[in-house]
Amino acid sequence: MDNNQNQQGQQLQIDLNPEIAKGIYTNFQIISHSSSEFVLDFISMLPGVPKPTVASRVVLAPEHAKRLLAALQENIVRYEQEFGKIQMPDQQPKTATPFGPIKNDA
């Protein structure tokens, strides 16, 4: 059996901690990057809460960020095939720089 067939026969076993399995709700995301990583901040903005908080931060290598983008695109296509087109309100795309302009002061 060649190595490729052996890898296809193996399944990845992943532990899912019960606390993580609950998930977190976020309704706003900030994405920033450097030459070596992408940083995804998932934020909860709720009525009556004066200051939004970062619920989770995920740091990815550029290659993994691109794989995540492809996986999201593929899953959105599948979702829309099953449930219909996701309706987006008419708005301009928004970007934010949470840390201000990037300076090369290292």
C-alpha positions as CSV (number, residue, x, y, z in Angstrom):
1,M,0.0,0.0,0.0
2,D,1.5,3.3,-1.0
3,N,1.8,6.2,1.5
4,N,-1.1,8.2,-0.2
5,Q,-3.6,5.4,0.2
6,N,-2.5,4.8,3.8
7,Q,-3.1,8.5,4.6
8,Q,-6.5,8.4,3.1
9,G,-7.5,5.5,5.3
10,Q,-6.6,7.3,8.5
11,Q,-9.1,9.5,10.2
12,L,-8.0,12.5,12.3
13,Q,-9.0,12.1,15.9
14,I,-9.7,15.5,17.6
15,D,-10.6,16.1,21.3
16,L,-13.3,18.7,21.8
17,N,-13.2,20.1,25.3
18,P,-16.8,20.5,26.6
19,E,-16.2,24.2,27.4
20,I,-15.0,24.8,23.9
21,A,-17.9,22.7,22.4
22,K,-20.4,25.3,23.8
23,G,-19.0,27.8,21.3
24,I,-19.1,31.6,21.6
25,Y,-21.3,34.1,19.9
26,T,-19.7,36.9,17.9
27,N,-21.2,39.4,15.5
28,F,-18.2,41.5,14.5
29,Q,-14.7,40.5,13.3
30,I,-11.5,42.4,12.9
31,I,-8.8,40.9,10.7
32,S,-5.3,42.2,10.6
33,H,-2.0,40.8,9.2
34,S,1.7,41.1,9.1
35,S,4.1,39.4,6.6
36,S,4.0,36.2,8.7
37,E,0.6,35.9,10.2
38,F,-3.1,36.8,10.1
39,V,-4.9,37.7,13.3
40,L,-8.7,37.2,13.5
41,D,-10.4,38.9,16.4
42,F,-14.0,37.7,17.1
43,I,-15.9,40.4,19.0
44,S,-19.3,40.5,20.8
45,M,-21.2,43.8,20.4
46,L,-24.4,43.6,22.4
47,P,-27.0,46.2,23.2
48,G,-26.6,47.7,26.6
49,V,-23.0,46.7,26.8
50,P,-20.9,49.9,26.6
51,K,-17.7,48.4,25.4
52,P,-17.4,45.5,23.0
53,T,-15.1,42.7,24.0
54,V,-12.8,40.3,22.0
55,A,-14.3,36.9,22.7
56,S,-11.6,35.0,20.9
57,R,-8.4,35.7,18.9
58,V,-7.1,33.3,16.3
59,V,-3.6,33.6,14.8
60,L,-3.0,31.9,11.4
61,A,-0.1,31.4,9.1
62,P,-0.9,33.0,5.7
63,E,-1.2,29.6,4.0
64,H,-3.8,28.5,6.7
65,A,-5.7,31.8,6.3
66,K,-6.0,31.1,2.6
67,R,-7.2,27.5,3.3
68,L,-9.7,29.0,5.8
69,L,-11.0,31.4,3.1
70,A,-11.4,28.5,0.6
71,A,-13.2,26.3,3.2
72,L,-15.6,29.2,4.1
73,Q,-16.3,29.9,0.4
74,E,-17.0,26.2,-0.2
75,N,-19.3,26.0,2.8
76,I,-21.2,29.1,1.9
77,V,-21.9,27.7,-1.6
78,R,-23.2,24.5,0.0
79,Y,-25.3,26.4,2.6
80,E,-26.9,28.5,-0.2
81,Q,-27.6,25.5,-2.3
82,E,-29.5,23.9,0.7
83,F,-31.1,27.0,2.3
84,G,-31.1,29.7,-0.3
85,K,-29.0,32.8,-0.9
86,I,-27.8,34.6,2.2
87,Q,-29.2,38.1,2.0
88,M,-26.8,40.9,2.9
89,P,-28.0,44.5,3.7
90,D,-26.8,47.1,1.2
91,Q,-23.6,48.5,2.8
92,Q,-20.1,49.3,1.9
93,P,-17.5,46.9,3.0
94,K,-15.9,48.1,6.2
95,T,-12.3,47.6,7.4
96,A,-10.8,48.7,10.7
97,T,-7.3,48.9,12.0
98,P,-7.7,48.1,15.7
99,F,-4.1,49.1,16.5
100,G,-3.8,52.3,14.5
101,P,-1.5,52.7,11.5
102,I,1.3,50.2,11.3
103,K,4.7,51.7,12.0
104,N,8.1,50.0,11.4
105,D,9.6,51.0,14.7
106,A,10.9,47.6,15.7
